[in-house]
Amino acid sequence: MTALDTFHLIYLIAISALTIIFLVHTILTRKKFTIKDMTFLEYFQFAIEKIRSFIPKMKLPDNNQLREEIGEIINTSLYKRLGHNPNNEEIEDMLDGERFEISMEIAKRIGTYLNKALYYRFKNKRRNS
């Protein structure tokens, strides 16, 4: 493993740490998620763009797919409590526990993309050797 590969690995680990910081910040500041203020989506996009900057050939979701994933996560989380798909007002009034659950699911999905990126990177490294 070269120094550059080590740097990339450390950088991907740092993105994971930023995910945890984002989760804590979201919980402590009690920011409410609204359609206009897409903090969940913006962070998901940031993480995917950072992965894409290191591995440009890897197939990653575009912004519309990320928006659909976030909507799916929010609907699933709020459906558990409400028993129906939430409307915009119910999304704005989500509970802190639901916000935490959504953040954790986003972190898991970012982690999944990081795992795929590492596998993709090392698989290609082995082929080139």
N, C-alpha and C positions, 0 to 999 in steps of 0.2 A: 504494500500500500504506500503510495507516494504521499508527500506532504500535502499536495493539492487535494487528493482524495480524503485525507484526514481532515483538512479544512472544510471540505464540503459536508462531511459527516457531522462535524461539530456545528456547522451552520444549520443543518437540518434539525439537530437536537435543540439548538437555540430557538428555532421556530416553534418547537414543541413547548419549550419553556414560556415563550410569548403567549401561547395558547392558554396556559395555566394562568398567567398574569391577567390576560383578558377576562377569563372567567371570574377571577377574584374581583377585578375592577368592576365588572358588570354587576356582581352581587353587592359589593360595598356601596357603590354609588346609586344603586337602585334605579338605574336608568330604565325607563319603560321603552319597550319596543313598539314602534309604530311603523306604518307603511312608509311614512315620509322619512323617518330616521332609522335607516336599515343598518344598525350597528352590527348585528349578527352577520348580515350579508357582506358588509364591507370588510370585516375581518376574514371571513371565509375567502373572499376574493383576494385579499392581501396574501394569505398563506399560499393559495394556489399559484398566484403570480410569482412568488418567490421560488416555489418548486419549479415552475416553468422556466424561470431565468437560469437555473442550473442545468436543467435537462429539457432543452427546447423540443426535442424529437418525441418526448413522451406524450401519449395521448391523455389529456386532462380535460375536465369539464369546462365548458365556456360559461359566461356570466348567466345566460338564461337557464342552463342546467343547474347552476348553483342556486339561483333564485327559486327554482322548482324544488330543489332539495331542502332549502330553508323552509319554504312553505309547507312541505310535507312533514318536516320535523315539528313545526309549530302546530299544524293541524293534529298530528298524532298526540302530541303532549296535551293540548287543550281538550281534545276529544275525550281523554280519560276522565276529566273532571266534569265537563259540560254534557257529554253524551250526544253531542252533535258538532258538526264542523263550525268553528268559531267565525263570527263576523269581525269587521274591523274594530268595533268598540270593545268586544271581548278580548281581542288581541292586545289592545292598548291597556286593558285592565288586568292583564295576566299577573299571577301571583309570583312572588320571589322564587318559590320552589320550582315553579314551571320554568321561569327564566333560567334557573340553575340547571334544570334537566335539559333544556334546549342547548345551553352552552356546553354541557357535557357531551351531548350527542354530536354537536359540531366538532368538538375536540377529538372525539373518536373517529369521525370521518376524515379530519385532517390527518390524524395519525395513520389511518388506512392509506391515504394518498402518499404519506411520507414513507411508509413501508414499501409500497409499490415503487416509489422513486428509488429507494435504496436497492431494491432487488433489480430494477431495470439497470441501474448504474453498474452494479457489480456483475450482472449477467453480461452486459456489453463489454465490460473490462476483461472478462474471462475469454470472450470470443476474440477480442483483439490481441490477446497475448499469444 
